[in-house]
Amino acid sequence: MSGLRVLANIECAKQKIRLLIAGSHVPEDPRHAENTLEWLLRLKPDAGEALQMAALAHDIDRAIPECIRREEHPDYDAYKAAHARRGARLLRGFLEDCGVESAIVTEACRLVEFHEVGGDPGSDLLQDADSISYFDVNLPFYFQREGWDETKRRSHWGYRRLTPGAQEIVKHIHHEDKVLARLLREVIHESLS
């Protein structure tokens, strides 16, 4: 397959993913997808296509009406694992429909499947980019929907899973809203204790 055809297939998949995520019932999803990709490229400017695709599509499950629901699972980690597995299956369909190379399909889907737990350099990197983006762009939306207690619980969960370098990045994220700034300071302080 020619280089131009490979790039055209990848671009086709990215556009289909963006269109689906644009219709998500979670208002921050389109911005979070792009922001996760931005953070990924800050952390690893030479990230390959599979990793970039996974960053853009990691929460694709939330963009469909039949998305995985938290209340259907015994705990938050089980919910996140089901969400990641479903996202990987959905992504595979988009990538294959666009004719993306099988090696990129396999790796992008593997990364999405493990983006919540990490375990290898690529999925750890995606997990960091996703979590940094949560603190960067999702936090205000999450707080508005869920309130103080649930947002603080979710923020502790997200901060604990960051690598030390990513935790340093989050320490420098600033929110103008004083309540959100206080919540983030408390999460960071309590995580150090």
NORCORKA-V543002 format. One record per residue. N is the residue number from 1. RES is the residue in one letter. PHI is phi in whole degrees, -180 to 180 (NA if undefined). PSI is psi in radians with two decimals (none if undefined). NEAR is the number of other C-alpha atoms within 10 Angstrom. Layout:
n = [N/N]
res = [RES/RES]
phi = [PHI/PHI]
psi = [PSI/PSI]
near = [NEAR/NEAR]
//
This chain:
n = [1/2/3/4/5/6/7/8/9/10/11/12/13/14/15/16/17/18/19/20/21/22/23/24/25/26/27/28/29/30/31/32/33/34/35/36/37/38/39/40/41/42/43/44/45/46/47/48/49/50/51/52/53/54/55/56/57/58/59/60/61/62/63/64/65/66/67/68/69/70/71/72/73/74/75/76/77/78/79/80/81/82/83/84/85/86/87/88/89/90/91/92/93/94/95/96/97/98/99/100/101/102/103/104/105/106/107/108/109/110/111/112/113/114/115/116/117/118/119/120/121/122/123/124/125/126/127/128/129/130/131/132/133/134/135/136/137/138/139/140/141/142/143/144/145/146/147/148/149/150/151/152/153/154/155/156/157/158/159/160/161/162/163/164/165/166/167/168/169/170/171/172/173/174/175/176/177/178/179/180/181/182/183/184/185/186/187/188/189/190/191/192/193]
res = [M/S/G/L/R/V/L/A/N/I/E/C/A/K/Q/K/I/R/L/L/I/A/G/S/H/V/P/E/D/P/R/H/A/E/N/T/L/E/W/L/L/R/L/K/P/D/A/G/E/A/L/Q/M/A/A/L/A/H/D/I/D/R/A/I/P/E/C/I/R/R/E/E/H/P/D/Y/D/A/Y/K/A/A/H/A/R/R/G/A/R/L/L/R/G/F/L/E/D/C/G/V/E/S/A/I/V/T/E/A/C/R/L/V/E/F/H/E/V/G/G/D/P/G/S/D/L/L/Q/D/A/D/S/I/S/Y/F/D/V/N/L/P/F/Y/F/Q/R/E/G/W/D/E/T/K/R/R/S/H/W/G/Y/R/R/L/T/P/G/A/Q/E/I/V/K/H/I/H/H/E/D/K/V/L/A/R/L/L/R/E/V/I/H/E/S/L/S]
phi = [NA/-70/-59/-66/-67/-60/-65/-65/-66/-65/-65/-57/-64/-61/-67/-64/-63/-61/-64/-64/-65/-60/-94/-61/-76/-92/-60/-85/-57/-61/-68/-63/-61/-67/-68/-63/-63/-60/-65/-56/-71/-70/-74/-146/-57/-100/-56/-74/-62/-62/-67/-64/-63/-64/-62/-67/-105/-58/-108/-58/-57/-71/-87/-109/-59/-90/-63/-66/-109/-60/-67/-89/-128/-67/-155/-64/-65/-65/-60/-63/-65/-65/-59/-69/-63/-65/-59/-63/-65/-64/-60/-54/-61/-62/-67/-67/-60/-90/76/-68/-52/-62/-65/-69/-58/-60/-70/-61/-68/-62/-64/-64/-61/-108/-67/-88/-121/66/125/-150/-53/-68/-71/-64/-64/-64/-60/-62/-61/-62/-69/-60/-63/-55/-71/-76/-121/-83/-51/-61/-66/-62/-62/-61/-79/-108/83/-59/-61/-68/-66/-67/-60/-64/-70/-59/-58/-69/-71/-63/-85/-72/-70/-55/-64/-70/-60/-62/-62/-63/-59/-101/-78/-121/-111/-63/-64/-65/-66/-66/-62/-65/-59/-64/-60/-64/-60/-65/-62/-67/-72/-81/-78]
psi = [2.36/2.73/-0.67/-0.66/-0.71/-0.83/-0.68/-0.70/-0.72/-0.75/-0.67/-0.84/-0.76/-0.71/-0.70/-0.71/-0.81/-0.70/-0.76/-0.83/-0.54/-0.46/0.14/2.52/-0.20/1.93/-0.51/-0.11/-0.81/-0.76/-0.68/-0.71/-0.86/-0.68/-0.65/-0.73/-0.73/-0.81/-0.70/-0.81/-0.44/-0.71/-0.59/1.49/-0.44/0.43/2.39/3.02/-0.68/-0.77/-0.70/-0.75/-0.74/-0.69/-0.76/-0.64/0.08/-0.51/0.45/-0.51/-0.64/-0.23/-0.06/2.60/-0.56/0.56/2.81/2.34/2.40/-0.73/-0.19/0.09/2.65/-0.46/3.03/-0.69/-0.69/-0.71/-0.85/-0.66/-0.76/-0.73/-0.77/-0.73/-0.77/-0.74/-0.72/-0.71/-0.75/-0.77/-0.73/-0.77/-0.77/-0.81/-0.75/-0.68/-0.56/0.00/0.45/2.50/2.46/-0.58/-0.70/-0.72/-0.89/-0.82/-0.74/-0.75/-0.67/-0.75/-0.74/-0.73/-0.56/0.20/-0.34/-0.35/-0.30/-2.67/-0.21/2.88/-0.76/-0.85/-0.52/-0.74/-0.77/-0.72/-0.76/-0.83/-0.74/-0.83/-0.71/-0.75/-0.64/-0.85/-0.53/-0.89/-0.45/-0.52/-0.84/-0.71/-0.78/-0.77/-0.75/-0.68/-0.72/-0.32/3.10/-0.99/-0.86/-0.67/-0.67/-0.74/-0.84/-0.64/-0.69/-0.80/-0.83/-0.65/-0.69/-0.51/-0.11/2.56/2.80/-0.70/-0.70/-0.60/-0.68/-0.70/-0.81/-0.58/-0.40/0.07/2.29/2.28/2.32/-0.63/2.12/-0.60/-0.78/-0.68/-0.74/-0.77/-0.82/-0.73/-0.76/-0.76/-0.81/-0.81/-0.80/-0.52/-0.44/-0.35/none]
near = [6/7/8/9/12/15/13/15/18/22/15/17/23/19/12/16/22/18/13/16/26/17/15/19/12/13/15/18/21/22/16/23/23/16/22/28/25/18/21/25/17/12/16/13/10/11/16/13/15/21/27/20/26/31/30/25/29/31/25/27/25/21/23/14/10/8/16/20/13/15/9/9/14/9/10/13/14/13/16/20/18/19/23/26/20/21/24/27/16/17/27/20/14/18/25/15/13/18/17/21/15/12/9/20/24/15/17/27/28/21/27/31/25/22/29/24/16/19/12/10/9/21/23/20/25/28/29/29/25/27/26/26/23/23/21/20/18/18/21/19/15/21/18/10/11/13/12/15/11/13/21/20/11/18/21/17/16/20/23/15/17/22/13/12/10/18/18/12/13/20/15/9/13/14/16/7/9/10/13/19/13/12/18/24/14/15/19/19/11/10/12/8/5]
//
